[in-house]
Amino acid sequence: MTGTALAFLVRLATGVRLLPEVPEDGKRRVYYANHSSHLDFMVIWAALPARRRTRTRPVAAAEYWEKGPLRRWLAGRVFRAVLIPRELARMRAEDPLGKMLAALDEGADLIVFPEGTRSESGELAAFKPGLHHLATKRPDAELVPVFLENLSRILPKGELLPLPLMGQAVFGDPLPGPAGDESRSDFLTRAREQLITLSHGHLPSALHEGS
């Protein structure tokens, strides 16, 4: 199955629409979103126009995507995922931040989930420091918030097949990076509040990439 066919099937299964193509501006992007389902990064990836999709790499849990030949094939050949281990010793050995920075430096866009793990309650948890590290070390990369709705119901934890429900991916305006005197905690709070605003339907006047 090609990436184009898989993206179409993901949109068909979830109801998430394809974003319109936009002129190439050369900017790298870090899409950051709430996390409640294994569908999350696939939905963001599938919503992107084809040219952006081919260079966008999700950051995903190694332990999940390395299980079984199908997952390994999808992660490696289709999504080209940046796989991050959760086991502490392996994490230290593989330098997750370094892997993400290297992907950006190679021209990739990234999909990240700053909560670090899936939310069981549906509420947005506090953000881990990773988004701040990316923003400070690669300040030229745009930080694009994406609120994902209803995906935990479409693919509940432990299920293999999606349910026939409608989801949504709301792309917001790029978030300004950390200001000179802004603490890491304040920046992460501001980034989190941007997703909360999107979740409440208080959408910016000009949504990113026409969503």
C-alpha positions in Angstrom: 0.0 0.0 0.0 1.3 3.5 -0.9 1.4 6.4 1.5 -1.2 8.2 -0.6 -3.6 5.3 -0.4 -3.1 4.9 3.3 -3.6 8.6 3.9 -6.9 8.4 1.9 -8.0 5.4 4.1 -7.2 7.3 7.3 -9.2 10.3 6.2 -12.1 8.0 5.1 -12.1 6.2 8.4 -12.0 9.3 10.6 -13.7 12.0 8.6 -10.7 14.3 8.9 -10.3 16.4 5.7 -7.3 17.0 3.6 -5.8 20.5 4.0 -5.4 22.5 0.8 -2.0 22.8 -0.9 -0.1 26.0 -0.1 2.9 27.6 -1.8 6.2 26.3 -0.6 7.9 28.7 1.8 10.9 26.7 2.8 10.0 26.7 6.5 10.3 23.7 8.7 7.4 22.9 11.0 6.8 21.1 14.3 3.2 20.1 14.6 2.3 19.6 18.2 -1.0 18.0 19.4 -2.9 16.4 22.2 -2.5 12.7 22.5 -5.3 10.1 23.1 -5.0 7.4 20.5 -2.6 5.5 18.3 -4.4 7.2 15.4 -3.2 10.6 16.4 -0.1 11.1 14.3 -1.6 9.2 11.4 -4.5 11.6 11.3 -2.2 14.7 11.3 0.0 13.0 8.7 -3.0 12.1 6.5 -4.5 15.6 6.7 -1.4 17.2 5.2 -1.1 17.9 1.5 1.0 15.3 -0.3 4.2 17.4 -0.7 4.2 18.2 3.0 3.2 14.7 4.0 6.2 13.2 2.3 8.6 15.2 4.4 6.7 15.0 7.7 8.0 12.5 10.3 6.0 11.6 13.4 7.8 11.2 16.7 6.5 7.9 18.2 7.0 5.3 20.9 9.6 2.8 19.8 8.2 0.0 22.0 4.8 0.1 20.2 6.0 0.6 16.6 8.8 -2.0 16.8 6.3 -4.8 17.6 5.6 -7.0 14.7 6.5 -6.8 11.0 3.5 -4.7 9.9 4.1 -1.9 12.5 7.9 -1.9 11.8 7.2 -1.6 8.0 4.7 1.2 8.5 7.0 3.1 10.9 10.1 2.7 8.8 8.9 2.7 5.2 5.6 4.7 5.2 5.7 7.2 8.1 9.6 7.3 8.4 8.9 7.8 12.1 11.5 9.1 14.6 11.2 6.3 17.1 11.8 7.3 20.7 12.2 4.6 23.4 10.6 5.0 26.8 13.0 2.7 28.7 15.4 5.0 30.5 18.7 3.3 29.7 17.9 3.0 26.0 16.6 6.6 26.0 19.9 7.9 27.4 21.8 5.8 24.8 19.8 7.0 21.8 19.5 10.7 22.6 15.8 11.4 21.6 16.3 15.1 21.3 19.3 14.6 19.1 17.3 12.4 16.8 14.6 15.0 16.5 17.0 17.8 15.8 18.8 15.7 13.2 15.5 15.1 11.4 14.8 18.8 11.3 18.3 19.6 10.1 17.7 17.1 7.3 14.7 19.1 6.1 11.9 17.1 7.8 8.9 18.5 9.6 7.9 16.7 12.8 4.7 15.6 14.6 5.1 15.6 18.4 2.9 15.1 21.4 4.2 17.2 24.3 2.2 15.4 26.9 4.5 12.5 26.4 1.9 9.8 26.7 -1.7 9.2 25.9 -4.3 10.8 28.1 -6.7 8.4 29.7 -9.2 11.0 30.8 -9.3 13.1 27.7 -8.0 16.1 29.6 -4.8 17.8 28.3 -1.9 17.0 30.7 1.0 19.2 31.5 3.6 19.4 28.7 7.0 17.7 29.0 10.1 19.9 28.2 10.8 18.5 24.7 8.8 21.1 22.9 10.7 23.9 24.6 14.0 22.2 23.7 13.0 22.0 20.0 11.8 25.7 20.1 15.0 27.0 21.6 17.5 24.9 19.6 15.7 25.4 16.3 14.0 28.8 16.6 13.4 29.1 12.9 11.0 26.1 12.9 7.3 27.0 13.1 5.4 25.5 16.0 1.9 24.6 14.7 -0.8 23.5 17.3 -3.2 20.8 16.2 -6.2 19.8 18.3 -7.5 16.3 17.7 -11.1 15.5 18.6 -12.8 12.2 19.2 -9.9 9.9 18.1 -9.9 8.0 21.4 -13.5 7.0 20.7 -12.7 6.0 17.0 -9.9 3.8 18.1 -10.2 3.0 21.9 -7.2 1.7 23.8 -6.7 -2.0 23.1 -8.8 -2.1 19.9 -7.4 -2.9 16.5 -10.1 -1.6 14.2 -11.6 1.9 14.1 -15.2 2.5 14.9 -17.5 4.4 12.4 -17.3 7.8 14.2 -16.2 11.2 13.0 -13.1 12.9 14.2 -11.5 16.3 13.6 -8.0 17.8 13.3 -8.0 21.6 13.9 -4.8 23.3 12.8 -4.1 26.6 14.5 -1.9 29.6 13.8 1.9 29.1 14.5 2.8 29.7 18.1 5.5 32.3 18.6 8.7 30.8 20.1 10.0 31.5 23.6 10.5 35.2 24.3 13.9 36.3 25.7 12.8 36.5 29.3 10.1 33.7 29.1 10.7 30.7 31.4 10.4 27.2 30.1 7.4 26.7 32.3 5.7 29.8 31.0 6.3 28.8 27.4 5.0 25.3 27.9 1.9 26.7 29.6 1.4 29.1 26.7 1.7 26.3 24.2 -0.7 24.1 26.1 -3.2 27.0 26.4 -3.2 27.3 22.6 -4.5 23.8 22.3 -7.1 24.4 25.0 -8.3 27.4 23.0 -8.6 25.3 19.9 -10.5 22.6 21.8 -13.1 25.2 22.9 -13.8 26.2 19.4 -12.2 29.7 19.9 -10.4 29.4 16.6 -7.9 32.0 15.3 -9.1 34.3 12.6 -6.7 32.8 10.0 -6.1 29.1 10.5 -2.8 27.6 9.5 -2.7 26.3 6.0 -6.4 26.9 5.3 -7.8 24.3 7.7 
